[in-house]
Amino acid sequence: MTDQELQNLVSKISNDFFRKPFRHKAFFNSRLRTTGGRYMLNSHNIEINRKYFEQLGEEELVGIIKHELCHYHLHLEGKGYKHRDNDFRKLLKQVGAPRFCSTLPEEKKRRSKNQKFLIYQCSDCKLEYRRKRAINTSKYVCGKCRGKLIKVKEIVID
């Protein structure tokens, strides 16, 4: 799908579901990593992550576009356009837009692969701490009794 085809799709969805025109630009942004799309407050443009279309299909793309159009139309009308606003949540339900986009399959693989956990134990109260990142044991102490922390073991989950 080209940027022009995306622009036409966004305009069509805006007219069909919101009964309002989309008067700005919509395009793919390859630099987006953690989100399906974003609405730019200053320029009113919508950027879409191409990976979501390629890996999850057109249905997911349409959901992302509806979500971003909710931000777009509410912001232009001066209503609550943020995720926590009631106006935004109501409009999402009306048009059938998802509140969050799905996780990409490649992200699921990356998260589940070889998770490493470090187990620390307090030398005084024996409380165990499970952490993904290493703790500087000379700097940090037990939150319960302020005792010295000792690295007990490292667990790797496949």
C-alpha positions as CSV (number, residue, x, y, z in Angstrom):
1,M,0.0,0.0,0.0
2,T,1.3,3.4,-0.9
3,D,1.0,6.7,1.0
4,Q,-1.6,7.8,-1.5
5,E,-3.7,4.7,-1.0
6,L,-3.4,5.2,2.7
7,Q,-4.6,8.8,2.3
8,N,-7.6,7.7,0.3
9,L,-8.4,5.0,2.9
10,V,-8.2,7.4,5.8
11,S,-10.5,9.9,4.0
12,K,-13.0,7.1,3.2
13,I,-13.1,5.9,6.8
14,S,-13.5,9.5,8.1
15,N,-16.5,10.1,5.8
16,D,-18.1,6.7,6.4
17,F,-17.7,6.4,10.2
18,F,-17.4,10.0,11.4
19,R,-19.4,11.8,8.7
20,K,-16.7,14.4,8.6
21,P,-13.9,15.1,6.0
22,F,-10.2,14.4,6.7
23,R,-8.4,17.5,5.5
24,H,-4.8,16.7,6.4
25,K,-2.2,14.2,5.5
26,A,-1.9,10.5,6.4
27,F,1.3,8.6,5.6
28,F,3.4,5.7,6.7
29,N,6.2,6.4,9.1
30,S,8.9,3.7,9.3
31,R,10.5,5.1,12.4
32,L,7.5,4.3,14.6
33,R,8.4,1.3,16.8
34,T,6.0,0.9,19.8
35,T,2.8,2.2,18.4
36,G,0.4,1.5,15.5
37,G,0.0,5.1,14.7
38,R,0.0,8.7,16.0
39,Y,-1.9,11.9,15.6
40,M,0.2,15.0,15.4
41,L,-1.3,17.8,17.4
42,N,0.5,20.7,15.6
43,S,0.2,19.6,12.0
44,H,-3.0,17.5,12.4
45,N,-1.4,14.8,10.3
46,I,-1.7,11.1,11.0
47,E,1.3,8.7,10.9
48,I,0.9,5.0,10.6
49,N,3.3,2.2,11.4
50,R,3.6,0.1,8.2
51,K,4.6,-3.1,10.1
52,Y,1.1,-3.4,11.5
53,F,-0.4,-3.5,8.1
54,E,2.2,-5.9,6.8
55,Q,2.1,-8.3,9.7
56,L,-1.5,-8.1,10.9
57,G,-3.5,-7.1,7.8
58,E,-6.0,-4.5,6.7
59,E,-8.5,-5.1,9.5
60,E,-5.9,-4.0,12.1
61,L,-4.9,-1.0,9.9
62,V,-8.6,0.1,9.8
63,G,-8.8,-0.1,13.6
64,I,-5.6,2.0,14.0
65,I,-7.0,4.6,11.6
66,K,-10.3,4.8,13.4
67,H,-8.4,5.3,16.7
68,E,-6.3,8.1,15.3
69,L,-9.3,9.7,13.6
70,C,-11.0,9.8,17.0
71,H,-8.0,11.9,18.3
72,Y,-8.1,14.0,15.2
73,H,-11.8,14.9,15.1
74,L,-12.1,15.5,18.9
75,H,-9.0,17.7,18.9
76,L,-10.3,19.9,16.1
77,E,-13.7,20.2,17.8
78,G,-12.1,21.3,21.1
79,K,-13.3,18.2,23.0
80,G,-11.4,15.7,25.1
81,Y,-9.1,13.9,22.7
82,K,-6.8,12.1,25.2
83,H,-7.0,8.5,26.1
84,R,-8.4,9.2,29.6
85,D,-11.1,11.6,28.4
86,N,-14.8,10.5,28.4
87,D,-15.4,12.1,25.0
88,F,-12.6,10.0,23.5
89,R,-13.8,6.7,25.1
90,K,-17.4,7.3,23.9
91,L,-16.3,8.0,20.3
92,L,-14.1,4.9,20.3
93,K,-17.2,2.8,21.2
94,Q,-19.4,4.5,18.6
95,V,-17.1,3.8,15.7
96,G,-15.9,0.5,16.9
97,A,-12.2,1.5,17.3
98,P,-9.8,-0.4,19.5
99,R,-8.4,1.5,22.6
100,F,-5.0,-0.2,22.0
101,C,-3.4,-1.8,19.0
102,S,-2.5,-5.5,19.0
103,T,1.1,-6.6,19.8
104,L,3.2,-7.4,16.7
105,P,4.1,-11.1,16.4
106,E,7.8,-10.2,16.3
107,E,7.4,-8.4,19.7
108,K,5.8,-11.5,21.3
109,K,8.8,-13.6,20.2
110,R,11.3,-11.1,21.5
111,R,9.6,-10.8,24.9
112,S,9.2,-14.6,25.5
113,K,12.7,-15.5,24.4
114,N,15.2,-16.4,27.2
115,Q,14.0,-14.3,30.0
116,K,16.7,-13.8,32.7
117,F,15.8,-13.1,36.3
118,L,18.2,-12.3,39.2
119,I,17.2,-13.3,42.7
120,Y,18.5,-11.2,45.6
121,Q,17.9,-12.0,49.3
122,C,18.2,-9.8,52.3
123,S,20.9,-11.1,54.7
124,D,18.8,-10.1,57.8
125,C,15.0,-10.8,57.1
126,K,15.6,-13.3,54.2
127,L,13.1,-11.4,52.0
128,E,13.7,-12.3,48.3
129,Y,13.7,-9.8,45.4
130,R,13.2,-11.0,41.8
131,R,14.6,-8.5,39.3
132,K,15.3,-8.4,35.5
133,R,18.1,-5.9,35.9
134,A,21.1,-6.2,38.2
135,I,21.1,-4.2,41.4
136,N,24.1,-2.4,42.8
137,T,24.2,-4.2,46.2
138,S,26.7,-1.7,47.6
139,K,24.2,1.1,47.0
140,Y,20.8,-0.4,47.6
141,V,19.4,-2.2,50.7
142,C,16.3,-4.1,51.7
143,G,13.2,-2.1,51.6
144,K,11.7,-3.9,54.6
145,C,14.5,-3.9,57.2
146,R,17.4,-2.0,55.5
147,G,19.6,-5.1,55.6
148,K,22.3,-5.9,53.1
149,L,21.2,-7.5,49.8
150,I,23.0,-10.6,48.4
151,K,22.7,-12.1,44.9
152,V,21.5,-15.6,45.4
153,K,20.9,-17.0,41.9
154,E,20.2,-16.3,38.3
155,I,17.2,-18.0,36.5
156,V,16.9,-18.3,32.8
157,I,13.4,-19.2,31.4
158,D,13.2,-20.4,27.8
